[in-house]
């Protein structure tokens, strides 16, 4: 009986830890969602998870998304050289900045920098895809 309670407590801790690692809106979840969108060619969705220093240029007066062909071309080049996202290795948060280390199918690991922008984690395009 004592072992069952200990096992149950351990299981709850493990499940809680795993849920917190990939909670919706976490830096790791943002990276996964952004790359899933880019791999499908859903650039409007990708732009929801990224921010640039020219972010205002990406919106028209009606707040509808304008395509950013340069960002799209750079991201397609990144995917060509790294292939698709394989998994998340680690996530580090320091205030309004985060680093997510991800591995890609061509065997490359890459540190992706994110910032908190308007209350949400976003991949900062200039920090990552120069």
N, CA, C and O of each residue as an XYZ file, in Angstrom:
520
protein
N       0.819     -1.192      0.000
C       0.000      0.000      0.000
C       0.865      1.259      0.000
O       0.595      2.215     -0.726
N       1.924      1.239      0.841
C       2.826      2.383      0.928
C       3.535      2.600     -0.407
O       3.711      3.737     -0.846
N       3.943      1.499     -1.052
C       4.615      1.595     -2.350
C       3.687      2.151     -3.421
O       4.129      2.898     -4.294
N       2.403      1.795     -3.365
C       1.441      2.306     -4.347
C       1.267      3.809     -4.212
O       1.167      4.516     -5.215
N       1.229      4.307     -2.970
C       1.088      5.749     -2.742
C       2.336      6.489     -3.237
O       2.239      7.553     -3.849
N       3.491      5.915     -2.965
C       4.742      6.528     -3.414
C       4.815      6.531     -4.934
O       5.217      7.528     -5.534
N       4.435      5.444     -5.551
C       4.422      5.349     -7.008
C       3.441      6.346     -7.622
O       3.750      6.983     -8.629
N       2.277      6.478     -7.028
C       1.273      7.425     -7.513
C       1.786      8.861     -7.393
O       1.616      9.661     -8.313
N       2.410      9.183     -6.269
C       2.962     10.530     -6.075
C       4.061     10.818     -7.106
O       4.120     11.913     -7.666
N       4.911      9.849     -7.347
C       5.977     10.002     -8.331
C       5.405     10.186     -9.737
O       5.899     11.008    -10.509
N       4.387      9.436    -10.060
C       3.733      9.544    -11.360
C       3.112     10.928    -11.551
O       3.205     11.502    -12.635
N       2.490     11.459    -10.520
C       1.893     12.798    -10.593
C       2.969     13.856    -10.831
O       2.773     14.772    -11.630
N       4.091     13.736    -10.147
C       5.193     14.693    -10.324
C       5.730     14.631    -11.754
O       5.967     15.671    -12.369
N       5.921     13.443    -12.280
C       6.446     13.278    -13.641
C       5.480     13.850    -14.674
O       5.902     14.568    -15.580
N       4.214     13.549    -14.552
C       3.213     14.060    -15.493
C       3.140     15.581    -15.419
O       3.047     16.242    -16.454
N       3.181     16.143    -14.223
C       3.160     17.598    -14.062
C       4.375     18.232    -14.725
O       4.259     19.265    -15.385
N       5.530     17.619    -14.551
C       6.756     18.137    -15.158
C       6.655     18.113    -16.680
O       6.985     19.100    -17.338
N       6.211     17.019    -17.234
C       6.101     16.909    -18.688
C       5.087     17.897    -19.244
O       5.321     18.479    -20.303
N       3.987     18.099    -18.570
C       2.990     19.072    -19.022
C       3.534     20.484    -18.991
O       3.227     21.278    -19.879
N       4.341     20.819    -17.982
C       4.877     22.173    -17.884
C       5.922     22.436    -18.962
O       6.101     23.579    -19.384
N       6.608     21.399    -19.408
C       7.630     21.582    -20.445
C       7.024     22.025    -21.769
O       7.633     22.821    -22.484
N       5.878     21.544    -22.100
C       5.267     21.843    -23.386
C       3.894     22.466    -23.230
O       2.998     22.232    -24.041
N       3.733     23.267    -22.173
C       2.456     23.934    -21.955
C       2.156     24.849    -23.138
O       3.070     25.429    -23.724
N       0.883     24.979    -23.490
C       0.534     25.878    -24.598
C       1.098     27.272    -24.324
O       0.943     27.812    -23.229
N       1.740     27.832    -25.314
C       2.320     29.155    -25.156
C       3.717     29.166    -24.579
O       4.339     30.226    -24.504
N       4.239     27.997    -24.162
C       5.608     27.945    -23.663
C       6.566     28.130    -24.838
O       6.180     27.898    -25.983
N       7.807     28.544    -24.576
C       8.767     28.679    -25.678
C       8.903     27.403    -26.512
O       8.978     27.476    -27.738
N       8.935     26.244    -25.868
C       9.055     24.987    -26.614
C       7.852     24.749    -27.514
O       8.004     24.312    -28.655
N       6.656     25.035    -27.005
C       5.440     24.867    -27.801
C       5.420     25.836    -28.977
O       4.973     25.483    -30.068
N       5.899     27.049    -28.758
C       5.955     28.043    -29.834
C       6.880     27.559    -30.947
O       6.542     27.663    -32.126
N       8.046     27.029    -30.575
C       8.987     26.515    -31.583
C       8.345     25.370    -32.365
O       8.407     25.341    -33.594
N       7.734     24.434    -31.651
C       7.082     23.304    -32.338
C       6.000     23.785    -33.289
O       5.940     23.330    -34.431
N       5.152     24.689    -32.845
C       4.056     25.191    -33.680
C       4.561     25.994    -34.873
O       4.039     25.866    -35.980
N       5.579     26.825    -34.643
C       6.130     27.647    -35.727
C       6.734     26.769    -36.823
O       6.484     26.988    -38.008
N       7.529     25.775    -36.420
C       8.155     24.918    -37.420
C       7.148     24.018    -38.112
O       7.295     23.720    -39.297
N       6.131     23.582    -37.390
C       5.071     22.784    -38.027
C       4.381     23.610    -39.107
O       4.092     23.104    -40.191
N       4.118     24.874    -38.812
C       3.474     25.752    -39.797
C       4.389     26.000    -40.995
O       3.940     25.945    -42.140
N       5.671     26.273    -40.735
C       6.613     26.536    -41.833
C       6.789     25.313    -42.719
O       6.865     25.436    -43.942
N       6.855     24.141    -42.115
C       7.030     22.910    -42.888
C       5.823     22.636    -43.783
O       5.956     22.017    -44.839
N       4.641     23.098    -43.358
C       3.429     22.942    -44.169
C       3.263     24.081    -45.171
O       2.386     24.027    -46.033
N       4.106     25.117    -45.061
C       3.972     26.278    -45.929
C       2.865     27.228    -45.486
O       2.415     28.060    -46.273
N       2.422     27.114    -44.241
C       1.395     27.997    -43.693
C       2.079     29.219    -43.075
O       2.274     29.287    -41.862
N       2.435     30.174    -43.922
C       3.240     31.314    -43.488
C       2.466     32.260    -42.589
O       3.058     32.867    -41.696
N       1.186     32.405    -42.788
C       0.396     33.241    -41.883
C       0.471     32.696    -40.462
O       0.613     33.461    -39.508
N       0.376     31.389    -40.318
C       0.465     30.749    -39.004
C       1.880     30.905    -38.446
O       2.046     31.191    -37.260
N       2.897     30.721    -39.283
C       4.284     30.883    -38.838
C       4.499     32.272    -38.267
O       5.139     32.422    -37.227
N       3.963     33.304    -38.947
C       4.158     34.680    -38.492
C       3.495     34.935    -37.140
O       3.897     35.861    -36.436
N       2.499     34.147    -36.759
C       1.875     34.288    -35.437
C       2.855     33.932    -34.321
O       2.705     34.396    -33.191
N       3.854     33.113    -34.633
C       4.804     32.641    -33.632
C       6.168     33.319    -33.743
O       7.115     32.909    -33.073
N       6.280     34.350    -34.579
C       7.563     35.022    -34.741
C       7.376     36.527    -34.708
O       6.278     37.045    -34.912
N       8.471     37.210    -34.447
C       8.462     38.666    -34.411
C       9.763     39.151    -35.043
O      10.805     38.506    -34.928
N       9.683     40.282    -35.704
C      10.863     40.895    -36.292
C      10.951     42.332    -35.817
O      10.002     42.848    -35.226
N      12.067     42.978    -36.064
C      12.180     44.388    -35.693
C      11.386     45.260    -36.658
O      11.154     46.437    -36.385
N      10.966     44.683    -37.793
C      10.128     45.425    -38.743
C       8.698     44.909    -38.693
O       7.993     44.890    -39.702
N       8.281     44.491    -37.497
C       6.964     43.877    -37.334
C       5.839     44.761    -37.836
O       4.853     44.259    -38.375
N       5.970     46.071    -37.667
C       4.907     46.977    -38.106
C       4.699     46.925    -39.612
O       3.589     47.168    -40.084
N       5.731     46.616    -40.369
C       5.631     46.531    -41.821
C       4.773     45.338    -42.236
O       4.195     45.323    -43.322
N       4.698     44.338    -41.355
C       3.986     43.117    -41.699
C       2.470     43.233    -41.533
O       1.740     42.285    -41.822
N       1.999     44.380    -41.073
C       0.559     44.553    -40.848
C       0.072     45.749    -41.648
O       0.739     46.784    -41.671
N      -1.059     45.634    -42.295
C      -1.611     46.796    -42.976
C      -2.571     47.519    -42.043
O      -2.762     47.103    -40.901
N      -3.171     48.591    -42.521
C      -4.026     49.402    -41.655
C      -5.260     48.633    -41.168
O      -5.852     49.014    -40.158
N      -5.654     47.577    -41.851
C      -6.801     46.781    -41.431
C      -6.390     45.617    -40.533
O      -7.217     44.766    -40.209
N      -5.118     45.573    -40.127
C      -4.581     44.529    -39.261
C      -4.657     43.137    -39.871
O      -4.712     42.145    -39.144
N      -4.660     43.054    -41.179
C      -4.568     41.736    -41.805
C      -3.113     41.508    -42.203
O      -2.399     42.456    -42.531
N      -2.689     40.285    -42.174
C      -1.291     39.942    -42.388
C      -0.881     40.141    -43.849
O      -1.563     39.705    -44.776
N       0.231     40.801    -44.013
C       0.833     40.954    -45.338
C       1.970     39.945    -45.418
O       2.758     39.829    -44.479
N       2.067     39.225    -46.510
C       3.137     38.230    -46.656
C       4.506     38.875    -46.632
O       4.684     39.965    -47.175
N       5.466     38.232    -46.021
C       6.836     38.716    -45.963
C       7.694     37.717    -46.729
O       8.155     36.724    -46.166
N       7.905     37.985    -48.018
C       8.590     37.008    -48.866
C      10.045     36.808    -48.458
O      10.572     35.705    -48.604
N      10.713     37.853    -47.947
C      12.103     37.695    -47.525
C      12.188     36.720    -46.344
O      13.016     35.809    -46.352
N      11.332     36.909    -45.327
C      11.320     36.002    -44.172
C      10.984     34.582    -44.617
O      11.566     33.614    -44.128
N      10.054     34.471    -45.536
C       9.660     33.155    -46.045
C      10.832     32.493    -46.762
O      11.091     31.309    -46.551
N      11.537     33.230    -47.599
C      12.691     32.679    -48.316
C      13.787     32.235    -47.356
O      14.379     31.170    -47.535
N      14.059     33.050    -46.336
C      15.098     32.702    -45.361
C      14.706     31.444    -44.589
O      15.539     30.566    -44.365
N      13.453     31.359    -44.187
C      12.989     30.197    -43.437
C      13.018     28.936    -44.299
O      13.365     27.860    -43.812
N      12.661     29.061    -45.559
C      12.725     27.910    -46.457
C      14.170     27.445    -46.619
O      14.426     26.243    -46.687
N      15.115     28.381    -46.683
C      16.534     28.038    -46.748
C      17.001     27.324    -45.485
O      17.773     26.368    -45.556
N      16.531     27.791    -44.327
C      16.871     27.151    -43.064
C      16.352     25.713    -43.048
O      17.074     24.792    -42.668
N      15.115     25.529    -43.457
C      14.534     24.180    -43.481
C      15.251     23.280    -44.487
O      15.401     22.082    -44.250
N      15.692     23.848    -45.599
C      16.421     23.065    -46.598
C      17.745     22.559    -46.008
O      18.123     21.408    -46.226
N      18.446     23.418    -45.262
C      19.754     23.010    -44.734
C      19.662     22.188    -43.447
O      20.576     21.417    -43.155
N      18.585     22.330    -42.669
C      18.452     21.604    -41.406
C      17.411     20.485    -41.461
O      17.439     19.572    -40.635
N      16.513     20.549    -42.410
C      15.366     19.638    -42.544
C      14.356     19.940    -41.445
O      14.461     20.977    -40.789
N      13.403     19.082    -41.233
C      12.314     19.372    -40.312
C      12.742     19.206    -38.851
O      13.738     18.548    -38.548
N      11.979     19.808    -37.975
C      12.219     19.727    -36.537
C      12.042     18.286    -36.073
O      11.032     17.641    -36.356
N      13.051     17.799    -35.352
C      12.999     16.422    -34.840
C      12.438     16.415    -33.422
O      11.435     15.756    -33.150
N      13.097     17.161    -32.505
C      12.579     17.262    -31.147
C      13.193     18.445    -30.414
O      14.150     19.064    -30.880
N      12.619     18.738    -29.259
C      13.124     19.798    -28.390
C      14.063     19.148    -27.380
O      13.708     18.171    -26.721
N      15.257     19.705    -27.270
C      16.251     19.154    -26.336
C      16.145     19.843    -24.980
O      16.131     19.182    -23.942
N      16.068     21.181    -24.993
C      15.993     21.907    -23.721
C      15.341     23.269    -23.929
O      15.212     23.764    -25.048
N      14.938     23.848    -22.810
C      14.318     25.167    -22.801
C      14.854     25.919    -21.587
O      14.823     25.406    -20.468
N      15.344     27.134    -21.812
C      15.833     27.964    -20.726
C      15.140     29.315    -20.808
O      15.142     29.956    -21.859
N      14.547     29.749    -19.701
C      13.858     31.043    -19.653
C      14.610     31.950    -18.703
O      14.932     31.568    -17.578
N      14.891     33.180    -19.180
C      15.552     34.196    -18.361
C      14.776     35.500    -18.537
O      15.062     36.286    -19.441
N      13.802     35.719    -17.673
C      12.967     36.917    -17.769
C      12.111     36.898    -19.023
O      11.281     36.008    -19.209
N      12.323     37.900    -19.890
C      11.560     38.006    -21.133
C      12.289     37.414    -22.331
O      11.922     37.669    -23.478
N      13.318     36.628    -22.062
C      14.053     35.968    -23.135
C      14.118     34.473    -22.835
O      14.137     34.054    -21.678
N      14.151     33.689    -23.895
C      14.246     32.234    -23.737
C      15.109     31.666    -24.846
O      15.232     32.255    -25.921
N      15.695     30.532    -24.577
C      16.447     29.784    -25.577
C      15.904     28.368    -25.596
O      15.815     27.700    -24.566
N      15.545     27.926    -26.788
C      15.084     26.552    -26.973
C      16.099     25.862    -27.874
O      16.331     26.293    -29.004
N      16.696     24.799    -27.376
C      17.618     24.015    -28.183
C      16.810     22.890    -28.825
O      16.161     22.096    -28.144
N      16.869     22.849    -30.139
C      16.094     21.875    -30.903
C      17.026     21.072    -31.797
O      18.066     21.566    -32.232
N      16.643     19.835    -32.064
C      17.404     19.033    -33.023
C      16.567     18.895    -34.289
O      15.337     18.899    -34.261
N      17.280     18.773    -35.386
C      16.638     18.682    -36.687
C      17.030     17.377    -37.362
O      18.024     16.755    -36.989
N      16.264     16.968    -38.338
C      16.424     15.639    -38.941
C      17.760     15.435    -39.629
O      18.197     14.293    -39.778
N      18.424     16.499    -40.052
C      19.752     16.326    -40.654
C      20.840     16.234    -39.589
O      22.030     16.291    -39.902
N      20.425     16.091    -38.321
C      21.393     15.875    -37.251
C      21.924     17.135    -36.615
O      22.794     17.060    -35.748
N      21.434     18.282    -37.011
C      21.921     19.536    -36.460
C      21.111     19.924    -35.224
O      19.889     19.776    -35.200
N      21.807     20.423    -34.193
C      21.136     21.045    -33.059
C      21.249     22.551    -33.259
O      22.244     23.042    -33.791
N      20.225     23.275    -32.831
C      20.195     24.715    -33.067
C      19.540     25.389    -31.875
O      18.487     24.957    -31.405
N      20.176     26.460    -31.383
C      19.607     27.258    -30.296
C      18.743     28.353    -30.904
O      19.232     29.200    -31.652
N      17.463     28.328    -30.578
C      16.527     29.338    -31.068
C      16.236     30.332    -29.957
O      15.886     29.945    -28.841
N      16.381     31.608    -30.264
C      16.148     32.675    -29.295
C      14.708     33.160    -29.417
O      14.221     33.417    -30.518
N      14.039     33.283    -28.287
C      12.681     33.797    -28.243
C      12.635     34.986    -27.298
O      13.451     35.106    -26.384
N      11.665     35.866    -27.535
C      11.429     36.984    -26.637
C       9.947     37.025    -26.297
O       9.110     36.503    -27.034
N       9.643     37.644    -25.187
C       8.251     37.860    -24.806
C       7.822     39.145    -25.508
O       8.387     40.213    -25.271
N       6.828     39.031    -26.365
C       6.350     40.168    -27.153
C       4.841     40.279    -26.954
O       4.083     39.386    -27.334
N       4.423     41.382    -26.356
C       3.007     41.603    -26.072
C       2.411     40.431    -25.289
O       1.290     39.996    -25.552
N       3.189     39.927    -24.315
C       2.711     38.873    -23.420
C       2.813     37.453    -23.945
O       2.421     36.511    -23.256
N       3.338     37.283    -25.168
C       3.441     35.941    -25.748
C       4.875     35.668    -26.180
O       5.594     36.578    -26.592
N       5.284     34.398    -26.080
C       6.602     34.006    -26.554
C       6.599     33.985    -28.075
O       5.680     33.454    -28.699
N       7.646     34.575    -28.668
C       7.786     34.624    -30.118
C       9.237     34.328    -30.480
O      10.160     34.702    -29.755
N       9.425     33.657    -31.605
C      10.774     33.450    -32.140
C      11.210     34.779    -32.743
O      10.518     35.335    -33.596
N      12.353     35.285    -32.302
C      12.842     36.559    -32.839
C      13.619     36.283    -34.120
O      14.691     35.677    -34.100
N      13.061     36.737    -35.220
C      13.577     36.372    -36.537
C      15.025     36.816    -36.745
O      15.847     36.023    -37.204
N      15.354     38.071    -36.414
C      16.723     38.569    -36.652
C      17.763     37.864    -35.791
O      18.900     37.698    -36.233
N      17.417     37.446    -34.585
C      18.380     36.757    -33.720
C      18.716     35.366    -34.249
O      19.809     34.856    -34.001
N      17.788     34.750    -34.973
C      17.939     33.352    -35.344
C      18.300     33.098    -36.800
O      19.058     32.174    -37.096
N      17.781     33.886    -37.690
C      17.907     33.563    -39.117
C      18.576     34.707    -39.861
O      17.977     35.328    -40.739
N      19.822     34.978    -39.502
C      20.563     36.085    -40.120
C      21.055     35.722    -41.496
O      21.697     36.538    -42.157
